[in-house]
Amino acid sequence: MSLGRNADSVTGRPAPGRVEDVRRGNLVRVLAAMVQARTDPNFRPTRADLASRTGLTKASVSSLVAELVDAGLVAESGATREGERGRPGVGLELNTRRGVVGMEINVDYISAGLLDLGGTLRIHRTLESGNRGQTPESVMALLAGIVGDVAAEASAAGILILGGGLAVPGLVDSSSGTVASAPNLHWRGVELQLDRLLPAAPFGTVLHNEANCAALAELWYGHGLDFRDYLFVSGEVGVGGGLVIGSELFAGPQGQAGEVGHMVVEPSGPACSCGGHGCLETFAGQEAIFSEAGIPPGTASVRLARLGELLASGDAAAISAVARAGRYLGIAAASTARLMNLSAVVLGGHFTPMGPWLRPALQRSLAEYAPGIVGDARVEISELGQSAALLGAAGSSLRAVLAAPFSLTPAS
């Protein structure tokens, strides 16, 4: 007689390890149901609601919720109505006194912010910093400073930090915490000392690509609520991209898919920081747009403000520079849409304030090079602004916590 894979070969009873696997899986199911309930601001789940949504018994849910409360992941939120007869129940919510830290290193700034388990960005700090060519050690020291400020403010508010995510504009290896290549920072093969950022956080800090983080933030908080399949293009000093397919980030075998900024859009074009020629970045990156618009050197924030003034005043050179960037963005987006069977494009980063002038040029380019694939109504401008990558990095950490609650529960 076969005992099956879940039974002990001597006693025939369920193997303890398998029972533990079931418990862990059920903890994740309960938290997943609570995350779904979070999208409805008028709904506070009770133990009975969670039993109904998960298919588990009320006794099992009560036991699991007790573990999650003890672990600090779930909190009781007061009496609520339960059932048609109005029997009072105890509302439950993800504990907003627990949180994760999102961080970003970009060419012209560093930032850090606290996202509570309820999905609210409670703290956000940004420091302008010229990071191009600076040593990783010096930039990480600056970042550690503002992360320390965020952690201190979180502690004062009674919020315990469980983990963090760091977004960097380049190709990264998350498993080793290594920046394989970040041309605009002049970093290559750099292993970052991530453990020094949040040394007390049980889930540690994980390294991510900046554009992928921004694409995830758009998926969770922006136009991803309407589009299931899209190309997200993030404009900073360089141009990054993220692919979302079936409401999931597609990062490829080594996590480096979506590098649209280094897609060749003009083979005879200028040299790029990546070592190639004619990349999208050389036509739609900040420096390319500023140069074409005749804006003199300076800090990125000042130059972006000046570009906005020129566009608003109808300056022909500025409008032409942005339209040129939009045309090449359309060429890259058309090729990506055909290759990956995508039907929408979302622009973020520095493209957001250029939206009214950039979007029409992009739409015309898409209509020329990919007619009928991405319609005008499916080209959108992100509203998340500079917080997108930080939100995505923090959101990735938050989901890691909710996917492994057993790491914090007393029984584990």
C-alpha positions in Angstrom: 0.0 0.0 0.0 1.4 3.4 -0.9 1.4 5.9 2.0 1.8 8.9 -0.3 4.4 11.7 -0.1 2.8 13.4 2.9 3.0 10.4 5.2 5.8 9.1 7.4 7.1 5.8 6.0 7.2 4.1 9.5 4.0 5.2 11.2 1.8 6.1 8.3 0.9 9.4 10.0 1.3 12.8 8.3 5.0 13.8 8.3 5.6 16.8 10.7 7.4 18.8 8.1 4.5 18.5 5.7 2.0 19.6 8.4 4.3 22.6 9.0 4.2 23.4 5.3 0.4 23.4 5.3 0.4 25.8 8.3 2.8 28.1 6.6 0.8 28.0 3.4 -2.4 28.9 5.3 -0.7 31.8 7.0 0.1 33.2 3.5 -3.5 32.5 2.4 -5.0 34.5 5.3 -2.6 37.5 4.6 -3.4 37.3 0.9 -7.1 37.6 1.6 -6.4 40.6 3.8 -4.4 42.3 1.1 -7.3 41.8 -1.3 -9.7 43.3 1.3 -7.4 46.4 1.5 -8.6 47.5 -2.0 -12.0 48.2 -0.5 -11.8 51.0 2.0 -15.3 50.3 3.4 -14.5 46.6 4.2 -12.8 45.4 7.3 -12.4 41.7 7.4 -13.3 39.6 10.4 -12.2 36.1 11.2 -15.5 34.8 9.7 -14.9 36.8 6.5 -11.4 35.3 6.2 -12.7 31.8 6.7 -15.3 32.4 3.9 -12.7 33.9 1.5 -10.0 31.3 2.2 -12.2 28.2 2.5 -10.6 27.4 5.9 -12.5 26.6 9.0 -13.3 29.4 11.5 -11.3 27.5 14.1 -8.2 27.3 11.8 -8.5 31.0 10.8 -8.8 32.0 14.5 -5.6 30.1 15.3 -3.8 31.5 12.3 -4.9 35.1 13.1 -3.7 34.7 16.6 -0.2 33.8 15.3 -0.2 36.8 12.9 -1.3 39.1 15.7 1.5 37.8 18.0 3.9 38.3 15.1 2.8 41.9 14.7 1.6 41.5 11.1 -2.1 41.8 11.9 -4.0 44.1 14.3 -7.5 44.1 15.6 -9.3 47.3 14.6 -12.4 47.3 16.8 -16.0 46.0 16.5 -17.6 45.7 13.1 -20.9 44.2 11.8 -20.8 40.5 10.8 -23.5 38.7 9.0 -27.1 39.7 8.1 -28.2 39.6 11.7 -25.7 42.2 12.7 -23.8 40.0 15.1 -20.7 42.0 16.2 -17.3 40.8 15.1 -13.8 42.1 15.5 -12.3 43.8 12.5 -8.8 43.0 11.4 -6.2 44.9 9.4 -2.6 44.7 8.4 -0.7 46.3 11.2 0.3 49.8 10.3 2.8 49.8 13.2 5.0 47.6 11.0 6.7 48.8 7.8 9.4 48.5 5.2 11.8 51.0 3.8 12.1 51.8 0.1 15.4 53.4 -1.1 16.6 54.8 -4.4 20.1 55.8 -5.7 19.9 57.8 -8.9 22.4 60.0 -10.7 21.2 63.3 -9.2 19.6 62.3 -5.9 19.1 59.6 -3.2 15.9 59.0 -1.4 14.3 56.8 1.3 10.8 56.4 2.6 8.7 54.2 4.9 5.8 52.2 3.7 3.6 50.7 6.3 2.0 47.3 5.9 -1.3 48.9 5.0 0.4 50.3 1.8 0.7 54.0 2.9 3.9 55.9 2.4 4.3 57.5 5.8 7.8 59.1 5.4 9.6 60.3 2.3 13.0 62.0 2.3 15.1 63.1 -0.8 18.6 64.5 -0.9 20.0 66.1 -4.1 23.4 64.6 -4.8 25.6 64.4 -7.8 26.4 60.7 -7.7 27.9 60.2 -11.2 31.4 59.0 -10.8 31.3 59.0 -7.0 32.5 55.9 -5.2 29.8 53.4 -4.2 31.1 53.7 -0.6 30.5 57.4 -0.4 27.0 57.2 -2.0 26.0 54.4 0.3 27.2 56.4 3.3 25.0 59.3 2.2 22.1 56.9 1.8 22.7 55.3 5.2 22.4 58.8 6.7 18.9 59.5 5.4 17.8 55.9 6.0 18.9 56.4 9.6 16.7 59.6 9.7 13.8 57.6 8.4 14.3 54.8 10.9 14.6 57.3 13.7 11.3 58.9 12.7 9.6 55.5 12.3 10.8 54.5 15.8 9.5 57.7 17.3 6.1 56.9 15.7 6.2 53.4 17.2 6.7 51.6 13.8 9.0 48.6 13.6 10.9 48.2 10.3 10.9 44.6 8.9 12.9 45.0 5.7 13.8 47.2 2.8 14.4 47.5 -0.9 17.0 49.6 -2.8 16.5 50.7 -6.4 19.5 51.5 -8.6 19.5 52.6 -12.3 21.4 49.7 -13.8 21.7 46.0 -14.3 21.7 44.3 -10.9 22.0 40.8 -9.4 19.6 40.8 -6.5 20.8 37.5 -5.1 24.3 38.9 -4.4 23.5 42.6 -4.0 25.8 43.4 -6.9 25.4 46.2 -9.5 26.6 44.5 -12.7 26.5 47.7 -14.7 25.2 51.2 -14.0 26.7 53.3 -16.9 25.3 56.7 -15.7 26.8 56.2 -12.2 30.0 54.8 -13.7 29.6 51.6 -11.6 30.5 48.2 -12.8 30.7 44.9 -10.9 30.0 46.7 -7.5 28.9 44.6 -4.5 27.0 47.0 -2.2 27.1 46.6 1.5 23.3 46.3 1.9 23.4 44.8 5.4 24.6 48.2 6.8 21.4 50.0 5.8 18.9 48.2 8.0 21.0 45.9 10.2 18.2 45.1 12.6 15.5 44.3 10.0 14.7 40.6 9.9 14.1 40.6 6.2 17.2 42.6 5.3 17.6 44.8 2.2 17.2 43.6 -1.4 18.7 45.3 -4.4 16.5 46.0 -7.5 16.6 47.7 -10.9 15.1 51.2 -10.7 12.9 50.9 -13.8 11.5 47.6 -12.7 10.6 49.1 -9.3 8.9 52.0 -11.0 7.0 49.6 -13.3 5.8 47.6 -10.2 4.7 50.8 -8.4 2.7 51.7 -11.5 1.2 48.2 -11.4 0.2 48.4 -7.8 -0.7 52.1 -7.5 -1.2 53.6 -11.0 -2.3 52.7 -14.5 -1.5 49.0 -13.9 -4.9 48.9 -12.3 -6.3 49.4 -15.9 -3.7 47.7 -18.1 -2.6 44.1 -17.7 0.2 44.2 -20.3 2.3 47.3 -20.9 5.8 48.8 -21.3 6.8 51.2 -18.6 9.4 53.7 -19.7 11.2 55.6 -16.9 13.0 58.8 -17.8 15.9 60.0 -15.6 19.4 60.9 -16.7 19.1 57.7 -18.6 16.0 55.8 -19.9 14.9 52.7 -18.1 12.1 50.2 -18.9 10.0 47.6 -17.3 7.8 45.0 -18.9 4.5 44.0 -17.3 2.7 41.0 -18.7 -0.4 39.5 -17.2 -0.1 42.0 -14.3 3.3 40.5 -13.5 6.7 42.0 -13.9 8.7 40.2 -16.6 12.3 40.5 -15.8 13.9 37.7 -17.9 16.3 34.9 -16.9 18.9 37.2 -15.3 16.4 39.9 -14.3 17.6 42.3 -17.0 14.7 42.3 -19.5 13.2 45.7 -20.4 16.4 47.7 -21.0 14.6 49.8 -23.5 17.0 52.7 -23.0 19.7 50.8 -24.7 17.6 49.7 -27.6 19.1 50.9 -30.9 16.7 53.4 -32.5 19.2 55.0 -34.9 22.2 52.8 -36.0 24.2 55.8 -37.1 23.4 57.8 -33.9 25.7 59.1 -31.3 27.8 57.1 -28.8 26.1 56.0 -25.7 27.3 55.5 -22.1 26.8 51.8 -22.5 29.5 51.6 -25.2 27.1 51.3 -28.1 25.7 53.8 -30.6 22.3 55.2 -31.4 20.5 54.0 -28.2 17.2 55.5 -27.2 18.9 57.1 -24.2 21.0 59.3 -26.6 17.8 60.8 -27.9 15.4 60.8 -24.9 17.6 60.9 -21.9 17.8 64.2 -19.9 21.1 65.4 -21.4 19.9 64.8 -25.0 16.7 66.8 -24.4 18.4 69.6 -22.5 21.1 69.9 -25.2 18.6 69.9 -28.0 16.5 72.5 -26.2 19.5 74.8 -25.7 19.4 74.6 -21.9 22.8 75.3 -20.3 24.5 72.9 -17.8 23.3 72.9 -14.2 21.6 70.7 -11.7 18.9 68.4 -13.1 16.1 70.0 -11.0 17.0 73.5 -12.3 17.3 72.3 -15.9 14.0 70.5 -15.7 12.3 73.5 -14.2 13.7 75.7 -17.1 12.5 73.1 -19.7 9.0 73.3 -18.2 9.1 77.1 -18.4 10.2 77.0 -22.1 7.5 74.4 -23.0 4.8 76.4 -21.3 5.9 79.6 -23.1 5.8 77.9 -26.5 9.5 77.9 -27.1 10.1 76.3 -30.5 13.4 74.7 -29.6 12.1 73.1 -26.4 9.0 71.8 -28.1 11.1 70.4 -30.9 13.5 68.7 -28.5 10.6 67.0 -26.6 8.9 66.0 -29.8 12.1 64.4 -31.1 12.4 62.4 -27.9 8.8 61.3 -28.3 9.4 60.2 -31.8 12.3 57.9 -30.8 10.4 56.7 -27.8 7.7 55.6 -30.2 10.2 53.7 -32.3 11.4 51.8 -29.3 7.9 51.2 -27.9 6.7 50.0 -31.3 9.4 47.4 -31.6 8.9 46.3 -28.0 5.1 46.1 -28.5 5.5 43.9 -31.6 8.1 41.6 -30.0 6.3 41.2 -26.6 2.7 41.5 -27.8 2.0 44.5 -25.6 -0.9 46.9 -26.1 -0.1 49.9 -23.8 2.7 52.2 -22.9 3.1 54.2 -19.6 5.7 57.0 -19.3 7.2 58.0 -15.9 10.1 59.8 -14.4 11.1 63.1 -16.1 8.7 62.3 -18.9 5.7 63.0 -16.6 6.0 66.8 -16.6 6.7 66.7 -20.4 3.5 64.7 -21.0 1.4 67.2 -22.8 4.1 67.8 -25.4 5.7 64.3 -25.4 2.6 62.2 -25.6 1.3 63.4 -29.0 4.7 62.8 -30.7 4.9 59.3 -29.2 1.4 58.5 -30.4 2.2 59.6 -33.9 5.3 57.5 -33.9 3.5 54.5 -32.7 0.8 55.0 -35.3 3.5 55.1 -38.0 5.7 52.2 -36.8 3.1 49.9 -35.1 -0.3 50.8 -36.5 -3.2 49.3 -34.7 -1.1 47.8 -31.9 -1.0 50.6 -29.3 -3.9 53.0 -29.6 -3.8 56.6 -28.5 -6.0 55.8 -25.4 -3.4 53.3 -24.3 -0.5 55.7 -24.0 -0.6 57.1 -20.5 1.5 59.3 -18.3 2.3 58.1 -14.7 1.1 60.3 -11.8 3.5 58.8 -9.3 6.3 61.2 -9.9 9.7 60.8 -8.3 8.4 58.4 -5.7 7.7 55.6 -8.2 11.0 53.6 -7.9 11.0 54.0 -4.1 7.4 52.8 -3.8 8.2 49.8 -6.0 11.3 48.9 -4.0 9.3 49.2 -0.7 6.4 47.3 -2.2 8.6 44.4 -3.2 9.9 44.2 0.4 6.4 44.4 1.8 5.3 41.5 -0.4 8.3 39.5 0.7 7.2 39.9 4.3 3.6 39.0 3.5 4.8 35.9 1.5 6.8 34.6 4.4 4.9 35.5 7.6 6.1 32.2 9.2 9.6 33.9 9.5 8.1 36.1 12.3 5.5 33.9 13.9 6.4 32.4 17.3 5.8 28.8 16.2 8.6 29.1 13.7 
